[in-house]
Amino acid sequence: MATMCSYKRIAVVGTGGYGWHFLQALARSNYFEKVRAVTRKSGIDDKEKRARIRALRELGVEVVEYEDKTADAFGQAFADIDIVLSAVGLAGVLEQIPMIDGAIQAGVRWFIPSEFGVAHYSSVWMPFKCPLAAKSTIEQYLAEKARPKGLAYTIVYTGLALDYLDPRSLGLKVNKNAATLVGRGGTPITFTAIADVIRLVVEIVQRPKEMQNRTIRYAGSTDKLRDLVKIVTKSDRGVNVKIVCIEEAKAKFCELARQQDMQAFSIYCRLLLEEGLGQINRHGEPLDNKLFPDICPEPVQQTLCRLMKSSDAELEQIKKHSAKRVATAISVTDGLGQMHHPGTGNLSDVESA
């Protein structure tokens, strides 16, 4: 049997979003013998994805496309791979179950699910089934079903990446020096910039002996939204700040959810953040920053100042990709129906960013 140090063949599922960043960094690390991108077969009209695939191949990344999201299809895609790193979006979290089964079939030894971001904590304010609950389902499946069959795993939580999700989704209007707050914005939130998430994950996959079968919590910084508002508005006196009370936001969420308006999801997320569910160690779980002393994370204040210097075109690009990630069929609640993206439209003051 191969030794622990021979984890040198890695596959990343997904070529967009974090997957794109992971694949570039892994290919340039010169650590792995094989870096493979595993992705759904692209349509002839998907020019953006086809361009990404060409760019990855130029970096030496092997690309394998699958048609069906089945264990057999993933098993074939993971042939001769040691590590599978999943980078699917929120709506695809449960699709990792056949992915995990395929990894077991293929003899993969280590699986890292797409848990990046916030952990799943239950909400008291919004007592509905949260999309993040799927993360707990995957974690349980890995621990109870996969690990006994020889597939190790690592859960990685890094909080929010302000330069990935678009600050306007949090009500921070960086190009207008204005903000909309749901609540008072005084609840701590974990933030980690994209570059630091990438550095962290690339280091984790090179340290299997220490990192397997555990949860890693890494925070670039922990800050309150109202302090970020002061940076955006360049004032600590509430200038250009609209405050929406919690009950008003809840009512707006219910109204939009019944209309199956995707903007309900934005309000829902901001309510969860104000409740405290945006902190990856809400229950006092220890952070693991000390395990990665070579990473000097960018504080979120610095990330925000960097974004404020970005051009309108750069901000629009962030907005475009952020909107594409959330404009998918996500069940926000059990009682208020399936959410879907209805197309473009005007937003109310509550959720407008």
C-alpha positions as CSV (number, residue, x, y, z in Angstrom):
1,M,0.0,0.0,0.0
2,A,1.2,3.5,-0.8
3,T,2.5,5.5,2.1
4,M,0.9,8.6,3.6
5,C,3.3,11.0,2.0
6,S,2.4,9.8,-1.5
7,Y,-0.8,11.8,-1.9
8,K,0.4,13.4,-5.1
9,R,-2.6,13.0,-7.5
10,I,-5.5,15.4,-6.9
11,A,-8.8,16.1,-8.6
12,V,-10.9,19.2,-8.2
13,V,-14.6,19.0,-9.0
14,G,-15.7,22.3,-10.6
15,T,-13.8,24.7,-12.8
16,G,-15.7,27.9,-11.9
17,G,-15.6,30.0,-8.6
18,Y,-13.3,28.5,-6.0
19,G,-12.6,25.5,-8.3
20,W,-10.9,27.8,-10.9
21,H,-8.7,29.4,-8.2
22,F,-7.8,26.0,-6.6
23,L,-6.8,24.4,-9.9
24,Q,-4.6,27.3,-10.9
25,A,-2.8,27.3,-7.5
26,L,-2.4,23.5,-7.4
27,A,-1.0,23.4,-10.9
28,R,1.5,26.1,-10.0
29,S,2.5,24.6,-6.7
30,N,4.8,22.0,-8.4
31,Y,3.9,19.6,-5.5
32,F,1.4,17.3,-7.3
33,E,2.3,14.8,-10.0
34,K,-1.2,15.1,-11.4
35,V,-3.9,17.8,-11.1
36,R,-7.2,17.0,-12.7
37,A,-10.3,19.1,-13.2
38,V,-13.5,17.1,-13.1
39,T,-16.4,19.1,-14.6
40,R,-19.9,18.6,-16.0
41,K,-19.7,18.3,-19.8
42,S,-20.0,21.8,-21.2
43,G,-22.5,22.8,-23.8
44,I,-21.4,24.2,-27.2
45,D,-22.7,27.7,-26.2
46,D,-20.9,27.8,-22.9
47,K,-18.0,29.9,-24.2
48,E,-16.9,31.1,-20.8
49,K,-16.5,27.5,-19.4
50,R,-14.8,26.3,-22.6
51,A,-12.3,29.2,-22.3
52,R,-11.5,28.2,-18.7
53,I,-10.9,24.6,-19.8
54,R,-8.5,25.7,-22.5
55,A,-6.6,27.9,-20.0
56,L,-6.4,25.0,-17.5
57,R,-5.0,22.7,-20.1
58,E,-2.4,25.2,-20.9
59,L,-1.3,25.1,-17.2
60,G,-1.0,21.3,-17.5
61,V,-4.2,20.5,-15.8
62,E,-5.9,17.3,-17.0
63,V,-9.6,17.8,-17.7
64,V,-12.2,15.1,-17.4
65,E,-15.9,15.8,-18.2
66,Y,-18.8,13.7,-17.0
67,E,-22.4,13.7,-18.2
68,D,-24.3,12.1,-15.3
69,K,-24.0,12.9,-11.6
70,T,-23.9,9.3,-10.6
71,A,-21.4,7.3,-8.4
72,D,-20.3,5.3,-11.5
73,A,-19.6,8.5,-13.5
74,F,-17.6,10.1,-10.6
75,G,-15.8,6.8,-10.0
76,Q,-14.6,6.8,-13.6
77,A,-13.6,10.5,-13.3
78,F,-11.6,9.8,-10.1
79,A,-9.6,6.9,-11.4
80,D,-6.0,6.8,-10.1
81,I,-6.7,9.9,-7.9
82,D,-5.6,10.2,-4.2
83,I,-7.4,13.3,-3.2
84,V,-10.7,14.8,-4.3
85,L,-11.3,18.5,-3.6
86,S,-14.9,19.5,-4.2
87,A,-15.7,23.1,-5.2
88,V,-19.4,22.8,-6.0
89,G,-21.8,25.7,-5.2
90,L,-24.4,25.8,-2.4
91,A,-27.1,24.4,-4.5
92,G,-25.0,21.4,-5.4
93,V,-23.9,20.4,-1.9
94,L,-26.1,17.2,-1.7
95,E,-24.8,16.2,-5.1
96,Q,-21.6,15.3,-3.3
97,I,-23.1,12.1,-2.0
98,P,-22.8,10.2,-5.3
99,M,-19.4,12.0,-5.6
100,I,-18.3,10.5,-2.3
101,D,-19.6,7.1,-3.3
102,G,-17.7,7.4,-6.6
103,A,-14.5,8.3,-4.7
104,I,-14.9,5.2,-2.6
105,Q,-15.4,3.1,-5.8
106,A,-12.2,4.6,-7.3
107,G,-10.1,4.0,-4.2
108,V,-9.7,7.7,-3.5
109,R,-8.2,8.1,0.0
110,W,-9.1,11.7,1.0
111,F,-12.2,13.8,0.3
112,I,-12.5,17.5,1.0
113,P,-16.1,18.7,0.6
114,S,-17.2,22.1,-0.5
115,E,-17.8,23.4,3.0
116,F,-15.9,26.7,2.5
117,G,-17.7,29.6,4.0
118,V,-19.9,29.4,7.1
119,A,-20.8,26.4,9.1
120,H,-24.4,25.2,9.6
121,Y,-25.9,26.6,12.8
122,S,-29.6,26.5,13.6
123,S,-31.5,29.8,13.4
124,V,-34.0,30.9,16.1
125,W,-35.1,34.0,14.1
126,M,-35.9,32.0,10.9
127,P,-37.0,28.6,12.0
128,F,-37.1,27.1,8.5
129,K,-34.9,24.5,6.8
130,C,-31.7,26.4,5.9
131,P,-29.8,25.6,2.7
132,L,-26.7,25.3,4.9
133,A,-28.2,22.2,6.5
134,A,-27.0,20.2,3.5
135,K,-23.4,20.8,4.8
136,S,-24.3,18.9,8.0
137,T,-25.7,16.1,6.0
138,I,-22.5,15.7,4.0
139,E,-20.3,15.9,7.1
140,Q,-22.4,13.2,8.7
141,Y,-22.3,11.0,5.6
142,L,-18.5,11.3,5.4
143,A,-18.0,10.4,9.1
144,E,-20.6,7.6,9.3
145,K,-20.5,6.1,5.8
146,A,-17.3,7.0,4.0
147,R,-14.6,6.9,6.7
148,P,-15.4,3.3,7.7
149,K,-14.8,2.4,4.0
150,G,-11.3,3.9,4.0
151,L,-12.1,7.5,2.7
152,A,-10.7,10.1,5.0
153,Y,-12.1,13.6,5.0
154,T,-11.4,17.2,6.1
155,I,-14.0,19.9,6.7
156,V,-12.8,23.5,6.1
157,Y,-14.6,26.6,7.2
158,T,-13.3,30.1,6.4
159,G,-16.3,32.4,6.7
160,L,-17.1,34.9,4.1
161,A,-14.8,36.2,1.3
162,L,-15.8,39.8,0.7
163,D,-14.0,39.9,-2.6
164,Y,-15.8,36.7,-3.7
165,L,-19.4,37.2,-2.7
166,D,-19.7,40.9,-3.6
167,P,-19.9,43.4,-0.8
168,R,-23.2,44.8,-2.1
169,S,-24.9,41.5,-1.1
170,L,-24.2,42.6,2.5
171,G,-25.6,46.1,1.9
172,L,-22.2,47.7,1.4
173,K,-22.4,50.0,-1.6
174,V,-18.7,50.6,-2.0
175,N,-19.0,52.8,-5.1
176,K,-21.6,55.1,-3.5
177,N,-20.2,55.4,0.0
178,A,-23.5,54.2,1.4
179,A,-24.9,51.1,3.1
180,T,-28.1,49.4,4.1
181,L,-28.1,47.5,7.4
182,V,-30.5,44.8,8.5
183,G,-30.5,45.2,12.2
184,R,-27.7,47.1,14.0
185,G,-24.8,45.3,12.4
186,G,-23.2,44.6,15.7
187,T,-22.8,40.8,15.4
188,P,-19.4,39.3,14.7
189,I,-18.8,37.8,11.3
190,T,-15.8,35.7,10.1
191,F,-14.1,37.0,6.9
192,T,-11.3,35.5,4.9
193,A,-10.1,36.9,1.5
194,I,-10.1,34.6,-1.6
195,A,-6.3,34.5,-1.8
196,D,-6.0,33.4,1.8
197,V,-8.6,30.6,1.3
198,I,-6.6,29.4,-1.6
199,R,-3.3,29.4,0.3
200,L,-5.0,27.6,3.2
201,V,-6.5,24.8,1.1
202,V,-3.3,24.3,-1.0
203,E,-1.3,23.9,2.3
204,I,-3.9,21.5,3.8
205,V,-3.8,19.1,0.9
206,Q,0.0,18.8,1.2
207,R,-0.3,17.8,4.9
208,P,-2.5,14.7,5.0
209,K,-1.1,13.2,8.2
210,E,-2.1,16.2,10.3
211,M,-5.2,17.3,8.4
212,Q,-7.3,14.2,7.9
213,N,-10.6,13.4,9.7
214,R,-11.0,16.8,11.4
215,T,-12.6,20.2,11.0
216,I,-10.4,23.2,10.2
217,R,-11.7,26.6,11.2
218,Y,-9.6,29.5,9.8
219,A,-10.4,33.2,10.1
220,G,-8.8,36.0,8.2
221,S,-10.5,38.3,10.7
222,T,-13.7,38.6,12.7
223,D,-15.4,41.9,12.5
224,K,-18.8,43.6,12.8
225,L,-20.7,44.8,9.8
226,R,-21.3,48.3,11.3
227,D,-17.5,48.8,11.5
228,L,-17.3,48.0,7.8
229,V,-20.1,50.5,7.2
230,K,-18.0,53.2,8.7
231,I,-15.2,52.5,6.2
232,V,-17.6,52.5,3.3
233,T,-19.4,55.7,4.3
234,K,-16.2,57.3,5.5
235,S,-18.1,58.4,8.6
236,D,-18.9,57.1,12.1
237,R,-22.1,59.2,12.4
238,G,-24.5,57.0,10.4
239,V,-24.3,59.2,7.3
240,N,-25.7,57.5,4.1
241,V,-26.8,54.5,6.2
242,K,-30.3,53.0,5.9
243,I,-31.3,50.8,8.9
244,V,-34.0,48.1,8.4
245,C,-35.3,46.6,11.6
246,I,-35.3,42.9,12.1
247,E,-39.1,42.5,12.0
248,E,-39.4,44.5,8.9
249,A,-36.8,42.4,7.2
250,K,-38.5,39.2,8.3
251,A,-41.8,40.4,6.9
252,K,-40.1,41.4,3.6
253,F,-38.5,38.0,3.4
254,C,-41.8,36.2,3.9
255,E,-43.5,38.4,1.2
256,L,-40.8,37.8,-1.4
257,A,-40.5,34.1,-0.5
258,R,-44.3,33.6,-1.2
259,Q,-43.8,35.3,-4.5
260,Q,-40.9,32.9,-5.2
261,D,-38.6,35.9,-5.7
262,M,-34.9,35.0,-5.4
263,Q,-34.2,38.3,-3.5
264,A,-35.8,36.7,-0.5
265,F,-32.6,34.6,-0.3
266,S,-30.5,37.7,0.1
267,I,-32.6,39.0,3.0
268,Y,-32.6,35.6,4.5
269,C,-28.8,35.5,4.5
270,R,-28.4,38.9,6.0
271,L,-30.8,38.0,8.8
272,L,-28.7,34.9,9.6
273,L,-25.6,37.1,9.7
274,E,-27.2,39.5,12.1
275,E,-28.3,36.6,14.3
276,G,-24.6,35.4,14.5
277,L,-24.6,32.5,12.1
278,G,-21.8,34.1,10.0
279,Q,-19.2,33.3,12.7
280,I,-17.5,30.0,12.1
281,N,-16.8,29.4,15.8
282,R,-20.1,30.7,17.2
283,H,-20.2,28.1,19.9
284,G,-16.6,28.8,21.0
285,E,-14.9,26.2,18.8
286,P,-11.2,26.9,18.6
287,L,-9.7,28.5,15.5
288,D,-6.9,26.7,13.8
289,N,-4.9,29.8,12.5
290,K,-1.9,28.7,14.6
291,L,-1.5,25.6,12.4
292,F,-0.7,27.8,9.4
293,P,1.9,30.4,10.6
294,D,3.2,31.1,7.1
295,I,-0.2,32.5,6.0
296,C,-0.5,36.2,7.0
297,P,-4.2,36.8,6.2
298,E,-5.6,40.1,4.9
299,P,-7.9,41.7,7.4
300,V,-11.4,42.4,6.1
301,Q,-10.9,46.1,6.5
302,Q,-8.0,45.9,4.1
303,T,-10.0,43.8,1.7
304,L,-12.8,46.3,1.8
305,C,-10.5,49.3,1.2
306,R,-9.0,47.4,-1.8
307,L,-12.5,46.8,-3.2
308,M,-13.3,50.5,-2.8
309,K,-10.4,51.3,-5.0
310,S,-11.6,48.9,-7.7
311,S,-13.1,50.3,-10.9
312,D,-16.8,50.1,-11.7
313,A,-16.0,47.4,-14.3
314,E,-14.2,45.3,-11.7
315,L,-17.0,45.6,-9.3
316,E,-19.6,44.7,-11.9
317,Q,-17.5,41.6,-12.7
318,I,-17.6,40.5,-9.0
319,K,-21.4,41.3,-9.0
320,K,-21.9,39.2,-12.1
321,H,-20.2,36.1,-10.8
322,S,-21.8,36.5,-7.4
323,A,-25.3,36.7,-8.9
324,K,-24.6,33.7,-11.1
325,R,-23.7,31.6,-8.0
326,V,-26.9,32.5,-6.1
327,A,-29.3,32.5,-9.1
328,T,-29.9,28.8,-8.8
329,A,-32.9,26.7,-7.5
330,I,-32.4,26.8,-3.7
331,S,-35.1,25.8,-1.2
332,V,-35.0,28.5,1.4
333,T,-37.8,27.3,3.6
334,D,-40.1,24.3,4.0
335,G,-43.1,26.4,4.5
336,L,-42.7,29.2,2.0
337,G,-41.8,27.3,-1.2
338,Q,-39.0,26.8,-3.7
339,M,-36.8,29.8,-4.5
340,H,-35.9,30.5,-8.1
341,H,-34.3,33.2,-10.1
342,P,-37.1,35.1,-11.8
343,G,-34.9,37.3,-14.0
344,T,-33.7,40.8,-13.5
345,G,-35.9,43.4,-11.8
346,N,-35.9,46.3,-9.3
347,L,-35.1,45.6,-5.7
348,S,-36.8,47.1,-2.7
349,D,-34.8,49.3,-0.2
350,V,-34.6,46.3,2.1
351,E,-32.5,44.1,0.0
352,S,-31.0,46.5,-2.5
353,A,-27.3,46.6,-2.4
